[in-house]
Structure formats: structure tokens, C-alpha cells
Amino acid sequence: MSEVLHIVMWKFKSTTAEENASQAKGLVEDFQAMKSFVPGLLEVHAGANALAVDGAFDFAISMRFATWADLETYNQHPEHQKIKIKMRDIRIERAQVDFELAL
């Protein structure tokens, strides 16, 4: 079975770079902590956008999972649910893609 890549991007409600940076810092910590909660979560990358270009999102994550079942475990995990609630309060837009990696 192939590994799974989970990518999500958000645009924040905030309009200042300082507020975006503050929100991003806490979110990076939240997403990195998921490695200790979810078996099968192999890799986490999270960070704020570094370039102000037209159409850019403010923050993104990419996560590599061993299986689709591991991604589903992550999606249902109580710690992930807390992040989802936090994101609903600070975002205006969200985009997601999930696909198998050819290894």
C-alpha cells in the first residue's frame, strides 16, 4: 500500500503580518504535536507563507501518513478536532488535497 499525503491551506481573517505570524506560531506547535498522538503519522510540515503573491494562502500543512486508515484516525482524533475548532475561528478560506504517493 502506498503512503498518503495530506495537504491543507488556509487564508486567515487577520489583516496584519504580525497577527498572522502569531497565529502561525501556535498552529505550527499544534500540528507538530500531532506526531505524538497519531500512530502512522510519519511526517508533519507546517508553516506560514513566506511570499506575498496574488492568490497565496497564509498557512499550510503537509502530512505524510502510512495508510488511508491512519489519515482517518488523525481526522477523528480529539486533538485534531481542537485544531479544527481553532481554525474555524481564524480562517476565511480553506483548501485541501489528499493523494497516494508513488513509492
LOTI-81776 format. One record per residue: x, y, z of N, C-alpha, C, O in turn. Coordinates in steps of 0.001 Angstrom, whole numbers. Atoms other than C-alpha are relative to their C-alpha. Layout:
<recs>
{n_px->X; n_py->Y; n_pz->Z; ca_px->X; ca_py->Y; ca_pz->Z; c_px->X; c_py->Y; c_pz->Z; o_px->X; o_py->Y; o_pz->Z} $
...
</recs>
This chain:
<recs>
{n_px->840; n_py->-1187; n_pz->0; ca_px->0; ca_py->0; ca_pz->0; c_px->884; c_py->1249; c_pz->0; o_px->1923; o_py->1285; o_pz->659} $
{n_px->-746; n_py->-1248; n_pz->88; ca_px->1215; ca_py->3493; ca_pz->-815; c_px->-282; c_py->891; c_pz->1196; o_px->-1328; o_py->792; o_pz->1838} $
{n_px->204; n_py->-1009; n_pz->-1031; ca_px->1681; ca_py->6261; ca_pz->1695; c_px->-941; c_py->1081; c_pz->-528; o_px->-1187; o_py->1177; o_pz->-1730} $
{n_px->984; n_py->-1025; n_pz->335; ca_px->-766; ca_py->9182; ca_pz->1757; c_px->541; c_py->1369; c_pz->386; o_px->1091; o_py->1545; o_pz->1473} $
{n_px->-378; n_py->-1384; n_pz->-288; ca_px->-7; ca_py->12901; ca_pz->1534; c_px->-1276; c_py->818; c_pz->187; o_px->-2186; o_py->782; o_pz->-642} $
{n_px->1149; n_py->-834; n_pz->-381; ca_px->-2475; ca_py->15288; ca_pz->3207; c_px->500; c_py->1445; c_pz->20; o_px->1404; o_py->1779; o_pz->786} $
{n_px->-411; n_py->-1398; n_pz->89; ca_px->-2149; ca_py->18984; ca_pz->2300; c_px->-1224; c_py->886; c_pz->226; o_px->-2269; o_py->688; o_pz->-394} $
{n_px->1082; n_py->-933; n_pz->-272; ca_px->-4314; ca_py->21784; ca_pz->3696; c_px->594; c_py->1410; c_pz->71; o_px->1682; o_py->1614; o_pz->609} $
{n_px->-426; n_py->-1400; n_pz->-26; ca_px->-4036; ca_py->25563; ca_pz->3236; c_px->-1160; c_py->858; c_pz->494; o_px->-2327; o_py->549; o_pz->255} $
{n_px->1007; n_py->-900; n_pz->-528; ca_px->-5853; ca_py->28414; ca_pz->4958; c_px->356; c_py->1451; c_pz->-308; o_px->1528; o_py->1816; o_pz->-393} $
{n_px->-143; n_py->-1452; n_pz->-2; ca_px->-6385; ca_py->32128; ca_pz->4489; c_px->-599; c_py->472; c_pz->1321; o_px->-1703; o_py->76; o_pz->1694} $
{n_px->434; n_py->-496; n_pz->-1300; ca_px->-6670; ca_py->33949; ca_pz->7812; c_px->-892; c_py->1228; c_pz->-143; o_px->-816; o_py->1957; o_pz->-1132} $
{n_px->821; n_py->-1204; n_pz->-78; ca_px->-9227; ca_py->36594; ca_pz->8751; c_px->854; c_py->1231; c_pz->280; o_px->536; o_py->2330; o_pz->-174} $
{n_px->-834; n_py->-1139; n_pz->-397; ca_px->-6463; ca_py->38779; ca_pz->10171; c_px->566; c_py->705; c_pz->-1227; o_px->709; o_py->116; o_pz->-2298} $
{n_px->-514; n_py->-793; n_pz->1117; ca_px->-5068; ca_py->41548; ca_pz->8016; c_px->1419; c_py->488; c_pz->224; o_px->1997; o_py->1124; o_pz->-657} $
{n_px->-1365; n_py->-471; n_pz->-255; ca_px->-1712; ca_py->42222; ca_pz->9657; c_px->980; c_py->-1164; c_pz->-6; o_px->640; o_py->-2284; o_pz->372} $
{n_px->-1058; n_py->1016; n_pz->18; ca_px->1523; ca_py->40321; ca_pz->9207; c_px->318; c_py->-472; c_pz->1420; o_px->625; o_py->-1644; o_pz->1633} $
{n_px->-304; n_py->352; n_pz->-1392; ca_px->2073; ca_py->40400; ca_pz->12973; c_px->-1011; c_py->-1003; c_pz->554; o_px->-643; o_py->-1979; o_pz->1208} $
{n_px->1028; n_py->914; n_pz->-479; ca_px->-1238; ca_py->38741; ca_pz->13734; c_px->107; c_py->-1356; c_pz->-697; o_px->-45; o_py->-2396; o_pz->-56} $
{n_px->-199; n_py->1258; n_pz->729; ca_px->-673; ca_py->36132; ca_pz->11010; c_px->1163; c_py->-784; c_pz->585; o_px->1054; o_py->-1993; o_pz->787} $
{n_px->-1183; n_py->671; n_pz->-543; ca_px->2786; ca_py->35350; ca_pz->12414; c_px->-295; c_py->-603; c_pz->1366; o_px->139; o_py->-1714; o_pz->1668} $
{n_px->357; n_py->504; n_pz->-1324; ca_px->1400; ca_py->34974; ca_pz->15920; c_px->-891; c_py->-1238; c_pz->-98; o_px->-671; o_py->-2223; o_pz->607} $
{n_px->884; n_py->1147; n_pz->184; ca_px->-1369; ca_py->32641; ca_pz->14773; c_px->783; c_py->-1191; c_pz->-555; o_px->600; o_py->-2323; o_pz->-108} $
{n_px->-774; n_py->1079; n_pz->624; ca_px->1045; ca_py->30626; ca_pz->12635; c_px->904; c_py->-691; c_pz->1005; o_px->1030; o_py->-1915; o_pz->984} $
{n_px->-915; n_py->592; n_pz->-989; ca_px->3490; ca_py->30107; ca_pz->15505; c_px->-726; c_py->-1038; c_pz->854; o_px->-231; o_py->-2150; o_pz->1039} $
{n_px->758; n_py->940; n_pz->-815; ca_px->850; ca_py->28488; ca_pz->17686; c_px->-479; c_py->-1202; c_pz->-789; o_px->-498; o_py->-2320; o_pz->-275} $
{n_px->488; n_py->1098; n_pz->838; ca_px->-503; ca_py->26413; ca_pz->14815; c_px->1115; c_py->-985; c_pz->-342; o_px->889; o_py->-2195; o_pz->-366} $
{n_px->-1130; n_py->899; n_pz->270; ca_px->2935; ca_py->25037; ca_pz->13940; c_px->189; c_py->-941; c_pz->1187; o_px->360; o_py->-2147; o_pz->1010} $
{n_px->-154; n_py->826; n_pz->-1202; ca_px->3247; ca_py->23821; ca_pz->17523; c_px->-1126; c_py->-1019; c_pz->119; o_px->-885; o_py->-2182; o_pz->444} $
{n_px->1149; n_py->911; n_pz->-79; ca_px->-255; ca_py->22327; ca_pz->17458; c_px->142; c_py->-1165; c_pz->-972; o_px->-50; o_py->-2322; o_pz->-597} $
{n_px->-104; n_py->1064; n_pz->1005; ca_px->327; ca_py->20407; ca_pz->14232; c_px->1203; c_py->-902; c_pz->256; o_px->1107; o_py->-2113; o_pz->58} $
{n_px->-1163; n_py->831; n_pz->-306; ca_px->3812; ca_py->19226; ca_pz->15226; c_px->-299; c_py->-967; c_pz->1148; o_px->187; o_py->-2099; o_pz->1156} $
{n_px->360; n_py->854; n_pz->-1135; ca_px->2359; ca_py->17852; ca_pz->18470; c_px->-798; c_py->-1229; c_pz->-430; o_px->-794; o_py->-2245; o_pz->264} $
{n_px->800; n_py->1136; n_pz->463; ca_px->80; ca_py->15574; ca_pz->16444; c_px->856; c_py->-1245; c_pz->-236; o_px->342; o_py->-2363; o_pz->-181} $
{n_px->-877; n_py->1169; n_pz->215; ca_px->3100; ca_py->13337; ca_pz->15732; c_px->1; c_py->-918; c_pz->1207; o_px->133; o_py->-2132; o_pz->1059} $
{n_px->-29; n_py->839; n_pz->-1196; ca_px->2985; ca_py->12140; ca_pz->19327; c_px->-1353; c_py->-642; c_pz->301; o_px->-1433; o_py->-1543; o_pz->1137} $
{n_px->1339; n_py->527; n_pz->-270; ca_px->-769; ca_py->11419; ca_pz->19231; c_px->-471; c_py->-1039; c_pz->-1005; o_px->-1276; o_py->-1904; o_pz->-657} $
{n_px->589; n_py->797; n_pz->1068; ca_px->-1348; ca_py->9646; ca_pz->15917; c_px->997; c_py->-1018; c_pz->-556; o_px->1951; o_py->-637; o_pz->-1233} $
{n_px->-845; n_py->1016; n_pz->623; ca_px->282; ca_py->6322; ca_pz->15017; c_px->-177; c_py->48; c_pz->-1519; o_px->-1286; o_py->263; o_pz->-2007} $
{n_px->95; n_py->-15; n_pz->1452; ca_px->1068; ca_py->6190; ca_pz->11319; c_px->182; c_py->1374; c_pz->-606; o_px->246; o_py->1503; o_pz->-1828} $
{n_px->-329; n_py->-1338; n_pz->490; ca_px->1665; ca_py->9945; ca_pz->11060; c_px->1518; c_py->69; c_pz->-78; o_px->2200; o_py->183; o_pz->940} $
{n_px->-1427; n_py->155; n_pz->217; ca_px->5126; ca_py->9788; ca_pz->9552; c_px->769; c_py->1315; c_pz->-38; o_px->1940; o_py->1375; o_pz->336} $
{n_px->-705; n_py->-1266; n_pz->211; ca_px->5931; ca_py->13411; ca_pz->8849; c_px->-1002; c_py->1155; c_pz->24; o_px->-2114; o_py->1034; o_pz->-490} $
{n_px->839; n_py->-1196; n_pz->-50; ca_px->4497; ca_py->16890; ca_pz->9528; c_px->850; c_py->1201; c_pz->-389; o_px->1947; o_py->1400; o_pz->132} $
{n_px->-590; n_py->-1289; n_pz->349; ca_px->5412; ca_py->20172; ca_pz->7868; c_px->-1110; c_py->1026; c_pz->130; o_px->-2199; o_py->831; o_pz->-410} $
{n_px->1000; n_py->-1038; n_pz->-191; ca_px->3563; ca_py->23328; ca_pz->8899; c_px->696; c_py->1342; c_pz->41; o_px->1763; o_py->1479; o_pz->639} $
{n_px->-621; n_py->-1304; n_pz->-56; ca_px->4270; ca_py->26978; ca_pz->8350; c_px->-803; c_py->1081; c_pz->-693; o_px->-1732; o_py->821; o_pz->-1458} $
{n_px->614; n_py->-1177; n_pz->599; ca_px->3258; ca_py->30474; ca_pz->7365; c_px->591; c_py->238; c_pz->-1381; o_px->1748; o_py->-92; o_pz->-1643} $
{n_px->-452; n_py->-366; n_pz->1335; ca_px->3503; ca_py->31646; ca_pz->3785; c_px->1119; c_py->1035; c_pz->100; o_px->1027; o_py->1981; o_pz->881} $
{n_px->-1160; n_py->-896; n_pz->-43; ca_px->6817; ca_py->33398; ca_pz->3152; c_px->-26; c_py->1071; c_pz->-1093; o_px->742; o_py->2032; o_pz->-1040} $
{n_px->33; n_py->-948; n_pz->1113; ca_px->5879; ca_py->35253; ca_pz->-42; c_px->-1396; c_py->582; c_pz->-169; o_px->-2387; o_py->-149; o_pz->-184} $
{n_px->1286; n_py->-665; n_pz->219; ca_px->3127; ca_py->37815; ca_pz->-556; c_px->-246; c_py->116; c_pz->-1497; o_px->143; o_py->1093; o_pz->-2137} $
{n_px->329; n_py->0; n_pz->1430; ca_px->1895; ca_py->36906; ca_pz->-4025; c_px->-1508; c_py->-145; c_pz->-153; o_px->-2183; o_py->-671; o_pz->732} $
{n_px->1425; n_py->50; n_pz->265; ca_px->-1555; ca_py->37178; ca_pz->-5562; c_px->-523; c_py->-1437; c_pz->103; o_px->33; o_py->-2349; o_pz->-510} $
{n_px->616; n_py->1316; n_pz->-128; ca_px->-3755; ca_py->34230; ca_pz->-4563; c_px->626; c_py->-894; c_pz->1046; o_px->173; o_py->-2023; o_pz->1234} $
{n_px->-691; n_py->831; n_pz->-983; ca_px->-1414; ca_py->32973; ca_pz->-1851; c_px->-860; c_py->-215; c_pz->1243; o_px->-1665; o_py->641; o_pz->1612} $
{n_px->623; n_py->289; n_pz->-1281; ca_px->-2719; ca_py->31339; ca_pz->1300; c_px->965; c_py->424; c_pz->1100; o_px->2152; o_py->632; o_pz->848} $
{n_px->-814; n_py->-492; n_pz->-1111; ca_px->-1456; ca_py->32382; ca_pz->4739; c_px->754; c_py->-1098; c_pz->742; o_px->1817; o_py->-844; o_pz->1308} $
{n_px->-578; n_py->1083; n_pz->-808; ca_px->-660; ca_py->28995; ca_pz->6289; c_px->-316; c_py->-1324; c_pz->-669; o_px->-1367; o_py->-1479; o_pz->-1291} $
{n_px->227; n_py->1320; n_pz->602; ca_px->-294; ca_py->25398; ca_pz->5148; c_px->652; c_py->-1091; c_pz->831; o_px->1604; o_py->-864; o_pz->1577} $
{n_px->-619; n_py->1198; n_pz->-568; ca_px->425; ca_py->21919; ca_pz->6385; c_px->120; c_py->-1048; c_pz->-1094; o_px->-664; o_py->-1074; o_pz->-2042} $
{n_px->-31; n_py->1247; n_pz->760; ca_px->1560; ca_py->18772; ca_pz->4679; c_px->352; c_py->-1086; c_pz->1007; o_px->1247; o_py->-924; o_pz->1837} $
{n_px->-194; n_py->1129; n_pz->-903; ca_px->1390; ca_py->15460; ca_pz->6496; c_px->72; c_py->-1272; c_pz->-828; o_px->-703; o_py->-1477; o_pz->-1762} $
{n_px->-151; n_py->1289; n_pz->694; ca_px->2553; ca_py->12063; ca_pz->5338; c_px->-434; c_py->-1097; c_pz->960; o_px->60; o_py->-1196; o_pz->2083} $
{n_px->540; n_py->1101; n_pz->-797; ca_px->636; ca_py->9036; ca_pz->6625; c_px->367; c_py->-1334; c_pz->-636; o_px->533; o_py->-1432; o_pz->-1852} $
{n_px->-337; n_py->1340; n_pz->490; ca_px->1464; ca_py->5348; ca_pz->6330; c_px->-1141; c_py->-594; c_pz->-821; o_px->-904; o_py->-1304; o_pz->-1798} $
{n_px->1170; n_py->578; n_pz->682; ca_px->-2094; ca_py->4468; ca_pz->5230; c_px->-1167; c_py->978; c_pz->28; o_px->-1152; o_py->1963; o_pz->766} $
{n_px->1241; n_py->-780; n_pz->-37; ca_px->-5510; ca_py->5940; ca_pz->4482; c_px->-667; c_py->-127; c_pz->1369; o_px->-1256; o_py->835; o_pz->1862} $
{n_px->588; n_py->208; n_pz->-1331; ca_px->-6676; ca_py->4440; ca_pz->7789; c_px->669; c_py->903; c_pz->1035; o_px->4; o_py->1399; o_pz->1944} $
{n_px->-703; n_py->-897; n_pz->-922; ca_px->-4002; ca_py->6454; ca_pz->9615; c_px->-469; c_py->1441; c_pz->-181; o_px->-604; o_py->2175; o_pz->798} $
{n_px->550; n_py->-1333; n_pz->250; ca_px->-5269; ca_py->9636; ca_pz->7947; c_px->-1387; c_py->126; c_pz->632; o_px->-1707; o_py->1164; o_pz->1211} $
{n_px->1327; n_py->-24; n_pz->-606; ca_px->-8798; ca_py->8756; ca_pz->9083; c_px->102; c_py->75; c_pz->1523; o_px->-673; o_py->790; o_pz->2158} $
{n_px->-229; n_py->-76; n_pz->-1448; ca_px->-7519; ca_py->8177; ca_pz->12645; c_px->339; c_py->1427; c_pz->401; o_px->-187; o_py->1940; o_pz->1389} $
{n_px->-351; n_py->-1402; n_pz->-233; ca_px->-5955; ca_py->11646; ca_pz->12518; c_px->-1233; c_py->895; c_pz->-92; o_px->-1449; o_py->1745; o_pz->771} $
{n_px->1180; n_py->-840; n_pz->202; ca_px->-9175; ca_py->13194; ca_pz->11183; c_px->-970; c_py->-83; c_pz->1169; o_px->-1636; o_py->904; o_pz->1483} $
{n_px->938; n_py->206; n_pz->-1105; ca_px->-11177; ca_py->11765; ca_pz->14098; c_px->604; c_py->283; c_pz->1373; o_px->-119; o_py->332; o_pz->2368} $
{n_px->-686; n_py->-138; n_pz->-1291; ca_px->-8579; ca_py->12370; ca_pz->16826; c_px->-472; c_py->1254; c_pz->747; o_px->-624; o_py->2309; o_pz->130} $
{n_px->448; n_py->-1158; n_pz->-781; ca_px->-9734; ca_py->14688; ca_pz->19668; c_px->950; c_py->1206; c_pz->-77; o_px->487; o_py->2347; o_pz->-66} $
{n_px->-940; n_py->-1124; n_pz->107; ca_px->-6548; ca_py->16789; ca_pz->19407; c_px->-137; c_py->700; c_pz->-1353; o_px->17; o_py->1918; o_pz->-1446} $
{n_px->242; n_py->-612; n_pz->1309; ca_px->-7213; ca_py->17332; ca_pz->15708; c_px->-1311; c_py->781; c_pz->13; o_px->-1407; o_py->1845; o_pz->-599} $
{n_px->1278; n_py->-704; n_pz->-92; ca_px->-10799; ca_py->18298; ca_pz->16499; c_px->182; c_py->1368; c_pz->661; o_px->-475; o_py->2336; o_pz->277} $
{n_px->-289; n_py->-1283; n_pz->-652; ca_px->-9440; ca_py->21031; ca_pz->18803; c_px->618; c_py->987; c_pz->-997; o_px->272; o_py->2169; o_pz->-1004} $
{n_px->-616; n_py->-866; n_pz->1007; ca_px->-7301; ca_py->22398; ca_pz->15968; c_px->-1064; c_py->480; c_pz->-992; o_px->-1069; o_py->1648; o_pz->-1380} $
{n_px->1044; n_py->-377; n_pz->954; ca_px->-10297; ca_py->22369; ca_pz->13617; c_px->-872; c_py->1131; c_pz->552; o_px->-1220; o_py->2058; o_pz->-178} $
{n_px->800; n_py->-1054; n_pz->-624; ca_px->-12317; ca_py->24479; ca_pz->16066; c_px->776; c_py->1311; c_pz->12; o_px->227; o_py->2370; o_pz->-294} $
{n_px->-859; n_py->-1189; n_pz->-6; ca_px->-9415; ca_py->26903; ca_pz->16435; c_px->69; c_py->624; c_pz->-1394; o_px->-15; o_py->1844; o_pz->-1536} $
{n_px->-122; n_py->-502; n_pz->1365; ca_px->-9073; ca_py->27193; ca_pz->12651; c_px->-1301; c_py->648; c_pz->-472; o_px->-1262; o_py->1654; o_pz->-1181} $
{n_px->1284; n_py->-594; n_pz->414; ca_px->-12791; ca_py->27885; ca_pz->12141; c_px->-134; c_py->1434; c_pz->469; o_px->-754; o_py->2260; o_pz->-201} $
{n_px->94; n_py->-1346; n_pz->-561; ca_px->-12432; ca_py->30964; ca_pz->14334; c_px->921; c_py->1007; c_pz->-684; o_px->664; o_py->2210; o_pz->-624} $
{n_px->-989; n_py->-944; n_pz->535; ca_px->-9458; ca_py->32451; ca_pz->12468; c_px->118; c_py->-18; c_pz->-1520; o_px->883; o_py->769; o_pz->-2078} $
{n_px->-170; n_py->113; n_pz->1447; ca_px->-9903; ca_py->31451; ca_pz->8818; c_px->-1179; c_py->557; c_pz->-777; o_px->-2302; o_py->650; o_pz->-281} $
{n_px->1072; n_py->-389; n_pz->907; ca_px->-11852; ca_py->32766; ca_pz->5888; c_px->-97; c_py->-958; c_pz->-1185; o_px->-1117; o_py->-1009; o_pz->-1873} $
{n_px->-3; n_py->925; n_pz->1141; ca_px->-10876; ca_py->30128; ca_pz->3335; c_px->891; c_py->-1185; c_pz->321; o_px->1852; o_py->-1074; o_pz->1082} $
{n_px->-748; n_py->1241; n_pz->-224; ca_px->-9577; ca_py->26552; ca_pz->3279; c_px->18; c_py->-793; c_pz->-1293; o_px->-964; o_py->-814; o_pz->-2036} $
{n_px->-114; n_py->903; n_pz->1150; ca_px->-8322; ca_py->24205; ca_pz->573; c_px->728; c_py->-1258; c_pz->462; o_px->1604; o_py->-1192; o_pz->1324} $
{n_px->-589; n_py->1273; n_pz->-415; ca_px->-7369; ca_py->20526; ca_pz->874; c_px->166; c_py->-909; c_pz->-1202; o_px->-627; o_py->-878; o_pz->-2143} $
{n_px->-183; n_py->1076; n_pz->965; ca_px->-5969; ca_py->17727; ca_pz->-1243; c_px->678; c_py->-1165; c_pz->717; o_px->1553; o_py->-966; o_pz->1560} $
{n_px->-565; n_py->1239; n_pz->-563; ca_px->-5138; ca_py->14117; ca_pz->-305; c_px->251; c_py->-957; c_pz->-1159; o_px->-616; o_py->-1154; o_pz->-2010} $
{n_px->-292; n_py->944; n_pz->1075; ca_px->-3408; ca_py->11625; ca_pz->-2566; c_px->1052; c_py->-998; c_pz->431; o_px->1814; o_py->-765; o_pz->1369} $
{n_px->-993; n_py->1041; n_pz->-262; ca_px->-1338; ca_py->8454; ca_pz->-2589; c_px->1315; c_py->389; c_pz->-628; o_px->1361; o_py->951; o_pz->-1722} $
{n_px->-1346; n_py->-229; n_pz->502; ca_px->2384; ca_py->8764; ca_pz->-3013; c_px->485; c_py->-1254; c_pz->-706; o_px->339; o_py->-2360; o_pz->-186} $
{n_px->-582; n_py->1128; n_pz->713; ca_px->4013; ca_py->6547; ca_pz->-5587; c_px->1413; c_py->-198; c_pz->525; o_px->2297; o_py->625; o_pz->289} $
{n_px->-1320; n_py->273; n_pz->-602; ca_px->6944; ca_py->4987; ca_pz->-3753; c_px->733; c_py->-1091; c_pz->-737; o_px->1852; o_py->-1443; o_pz->-364} $
</recs>
